[in-house]
Amino acid sequence: MGMSAEDKHAASPRGEEWPEAEKAEKLARGAALKWASGVFYRPEKLEGLGQYRNRETQRNRSIQSRLKSTVQSYLEGVNAGLEQLRLAAQEVQSVCQDLGAARWALLDGADRFQGLQQMRALMAEHVQLASVVQVLPQLFSVHEVFSHTLQLLREQHLLEAHAELMMMEHLRDDILSQLHLRGLSSAQATVLSYFGGLQELNESLAKQLWDIVGSSLRLVREDPVLFVTAVRIIEREEKIDDTLLLEATFLPPGRPKGWRQKFYHVLQDTITGAHFHADCMDPEGPGLARHLAALQKDIVSELRVVKDLMVQCVPAHYNILSVCTATYHQALTSHLQDILREDLDKQALFLLLEWTLRVYHSSEMMGHPDLHPEVDVSALGPLMSPELVDQTERKYVVKVKASVLEWMQRTLEVEFKEWFREEEPETDHQGFFQSALPVIVMQMLNENIQVASLITDSLQQKIYNMALEELEAFLGRLREALMRCGKEHQKDRTIPKYYVSYLLAMLNNNLALSSSISSLHPNMAHREVPASLRAALDRMQKKACQLLLEELLLDLQPLCLQLPSRKWLSGTQLVSSMCEVIDKYAKDFSRVRKPVFTLLLTESEFLVASQYLRALMQKKMVCKSKEERGQLCDRLLQDATQLRELFCGLGLDRSQQSLEAVFALRELICLKDPTLLSLEVLGFVTKYPDVRLRGACHQPLGVLQREDRQWAERGARLMALAGLPAGTAPSRSPAPSCSPAPSRFPAALVPSALQRHGTARGCCGWEVGRH
């Protein structure tokens, strides 16, 4: 299987010349050796060696034959290509020779072409003259056509008139275009002067067109032919404008006309001028209501005409329904702004807000079933901007506030006059005094709040806040009226005749107002009464209670002046008379509802106790013997018991009474051991600091401080009342074991309401011990 020396020698030059062939041969030999070693690795396989050799020889011959045929086909293609290249080179050479001959021929004829230039100019002039001759009949008939066109316009044959007008314009524009192209601008003025009648015809035609467009809503209902004719003429002109603008070489005078845009402007001006003039309208409530109702009716009617009829008379790209809807919307926006510049009353402002925010979008107007869904104003924005709505609402609130103030003032004047009537106030089904004042006031405020709820929640909230402010101010004025009435009564207690009854009625009215305020709130879940309004109600109640207790005091003072006296010690008539006066007022107080009734009883009991003690402490009365002191103790016990039973019978619990101070004073006076008296006096003064005593005191006050003098004065006055010498006055600092136990009442002469406020002045204005 090896290679001979000759074969190696023969293969070496070829390998040097074709290294790729040598590499391929080596690879083939290696593969063959690998194959042979795999096939003939056993001795018995060598018997088929001859068969393998013959088969491989045949295959090599087949491959060589295919290679030879392939190479032969390639060689034949190369020969054909070379032949074609030779023929192409011969043809190119022939063409170059022909082109050279043509060039020389053209150079020889160039001189001859110079003589044709004059002929070319004459030919152009001939063409121009031929064109002029061709249009001469039309030029000569221009004025006749003008007259005929004008006659057609007068007879409203608009399509025929417009056709002749377009013909004349086309003739003029052609002439002007030719002059423009040849640079003969100076001749254009002559042409324009000759065709000057076109301007008049255009203006006459345009005037008729815009009159037709201005009457379009009427014409499409009666005879739409004229309106359709106008639209057709406008569309013709728009096409001419578009064509000239696309060419952009020469624009004749008056182009582009833009009649379609003018159509929209005229239609919009017609709609605006027909309905939206604020100067021809009464801005007051009834006049404005009629105006808005007419606008609503006309707009719906005209939009129905546009939707059902006009849409069919114009091309679809006009969007005539959308244009008309937007025109009405914008015109209404401007119109409402003009109206709002006037000084409108509250009714007019309410009508505008309701019409703008409710009616305009409702099924009665722009949401009408005949217009829906083609008409949609939701994309056009609101008729009134949020800022303008807020400004209008504030104006409305100001007007309502002025009206409410006026009505409340009238109500107060009527109420004030009723206080001086010769008959008692009205009573309800339970017998409580009352008047119509709370019903009138709350009904007035509630009606305004409910009316505002028909517009927006924000307006309702503004009216609610205004109502509370006005109610608070009204309570202040009512309190001042009570004070004026009280001053009149002080001058003459017979005027008013039923002074107490009307004060009680005002207390019931105050309760009615207090219980009704929460019903005004728009939100049922939040009904909290503002603190300032509660304070105004409290001030009103306190003033009425003060006037009532002043009246009670005036009746009690003559009786209290008789305390203390020998006559008082010997009988019970004085306190019985006081009980009669108290019982009389208590019966009157029973005509007021329970919370205030209880307060009046409490304040009355405090007033009686304080006046009783003040009367005892202001006058000098010294018990000269033990018997007189016992008689004084008995009288104090009987009086305090009688007064306490009276108030208990009236419904005032003992824990709410201040008469405990009288019992404490009586126990102090009844002491038999003089050594304990100083401590008891000190305990009494400490327990009831509002019992201020001023009288004879035998201590050297000049060396005492002011507060020490007050303590000494109190003790001395109590000891004088008990019949003890002044020298046993108590010191400021008693022994701790002798300090009195705290009372149920920190200051028995100060009611609970007074102590809650931390002052020595009761809720009705009483001061204890200021004499």
C-alpha positions, 0 to 999 in steps of 0.5 A: 500500500506504500508509494514508490519513489517514482510516484513521490517524485512525480507528486512532489512538483505538483504538491509544490504547485498546488498545496491544497491538492497535496493536502487533500491527497494526504487526507484521502490516503489517511482515510483509505488506510484507516478504512483498509485497516478496519476491513482487512484486520483479519486474514480471512477478509483478504480474500475479498480484496480483489472485489474491493479494488474493482469496485473502487476503480469503477467509482474513480472512473465515474467521478473522473468522467463527471469532472471532465463533463463539468469542466467541458461545460465551463469552457464552452461558456467562457468561449461564448462570453468572449465572443459576445464581448468581441461583438459588443466592442465592435458595435460600440466602435460603430456607435462612436463613429456615428455620434461623431458624424452627427456632432459635425452635422449639428455644428454645421447647422447652428448658423442656420437656426439663428434665422428662426428666432424672429419667426418664433417671436412672430409665432408667439405674437400670432398666438396671443392675437388669436387668443384675443380674437377668440375672447373678443365676443365675450369681452364685448358682451361683459356689460350686457352680461353684468346687466343680465346677471343683476336682473337674475339676482333681483329675481332671486335666480341665484344659481343662474346668476352665479353661473354667469358671475363665475364665467365673467370671473373666469374670463377676467382671471385668465386675462390677469393670469396671462398678464402676470405671467408675461410681467405686464402688471401695468395692464392689470389696472385696465382689466380690473377697471373694465371688469369693475362691475364684478365687485358690485355683483359679488356684493349683491350676491353675498348680501342675498346669501347672508340674508338667506342664511340669517333666515335659515331657521325659518326657510328650512321649515317653510321652503328649504329650496332657497337655503339649499341654493345658497349652500350650493353657491357657497360650496362652489366658491369654496371649491374655486378657492381651494383650487386657486390655493393649490395652484399657488401661482396667481391669486386673482383679486378678492380670492379666497372669498371664504364664504363657508366661514362667513356662513358660520359667522352669519349663522352665529350672529343671527342666533346671538342677535335674536335671543341674547340681549341683556338690555332688552330684558327686565333684570327683576325676578318675574321679568328674568323668569319670563326671559329664561323661560322664553330662551328655554323654549326657543333654544329647544325648538330651534335645535329641533329644527336644525336636527330634523331639517337643516342637517338634511340641507347642508353637507355632512362636513358642515356639522351644522348641529354641533356648530349651532349647539356650540353657538347657543352654549357660548352665547348663553355663557356670555349672556349670563355674564352680562345679566350678572353684571346687573344689580339683581335681587335674590329671586333673580340670582336664584333663578339664574343659579337654578336655570344654569345648574339644573334646568339647562342640562335637564330633560326640559332643555338640552337633555330633551328626548327630541335632541338626545343623543345628537345634542351633547353639551357635556364637552362644551364646559359649564355655562358658568365657571366654578368661580362665577358660580361661587361668586353668584352664590355669595351674592345670593347669600348677601341678598338673602341675609339682608332679607332675613335681617329685615324680616327678623327686625319686623318680627322683633318689632311685632314681638316687642309690641305684643309684650305691651298688650292687655292680654296674656301671651298664647299658651300651648296644649300643655299650658306653657306660655309661648309666642309665634316668634320661634316658629316664624324665625325657624320657618324663615331660616329653614325655608331659605336653607331648603330652597338653597338645597335645590341648587347646590350643596355648597349654596345650602351650606353657605345659607346654613352658616348665614342663618346661624350668624343671623340667628345669633345676631337676632338673639342679641337684639332680642336680649336688648329688647328685653332690657329696654322692656325691663327699663320701661317696667322699672319706670312703671311696674304696671307697664307692661301689664303681663310683664312676668308672663311675657318673660316666661314666654320668652324663656319658652321661646328660647328653649324652642329655638335651642331645640330647633337649631339642630334641624336646620343642619343640611347633614342629618349626621352632624347637628352640633350647635356652634359654641357662639350660638349656644352662648347667645342662647345662654345670655338670652336665658340669663337675661330673662331669668335676671329680669324675673328675679329682679321682679321677685326681689322688688316684691320681697324687699318690703318684707326683708326690710322688716328683718330683724325686728321685735315684731318679727320675733313675736310672729310668723306673718312676715315669713308667711307673706314671703311664702305667699309672694314666692308661691305666687311667682312659683305658679307663674314659673310653672308656665315655663318648661322644666329645665328653666323652671328648675333653674328659676326655683333654684335661683329664687331660693338662693335669692330668698336665702341671701336676702334673708341673711343680708337683712339679718346681718345689716341691722343691729340687733343684740340679744340682751338675755338668754330668753331673747336668744332662744326666741331668736333661735326658734324664729330662725328655725321656724322661718328656715323650716317654713321656707325649706318646706315651701321650696321642697313642695315646689319641687326643689330638692334639699340638696339644691337649696341654700337655706342650710346657712340659716340653719347653721346660723341658728345652731351657732346662736343656740350654743350655750358654752361661750368658750366654743362660740369663737371657734363656731363663729370662725367655722361659720365664717370659713364655711360661708365666706359670702356672708359679709358682716359690717358693724361695730367691732371692738377690736383695734382694727387700725393695727390689722391688715385688711383681710384680718379686719374682714375676719374680725368684722364677721366674727364680731357681728355674729357674736353681737347677734348672739349677745356675746361681748366683743372681746371674745372675737375669734382669732384667724388661726383656730386649733386644727381640731376645732376646724369645721367640717366642709359643708355640702355647699362650699358657699351656702349663699352661692348657687351651684351655677355660680360656683361652676363659673368660679365667681361670687356672682350668681348666673342672674347677676346677684352679688352677696354681701356687697353692702 
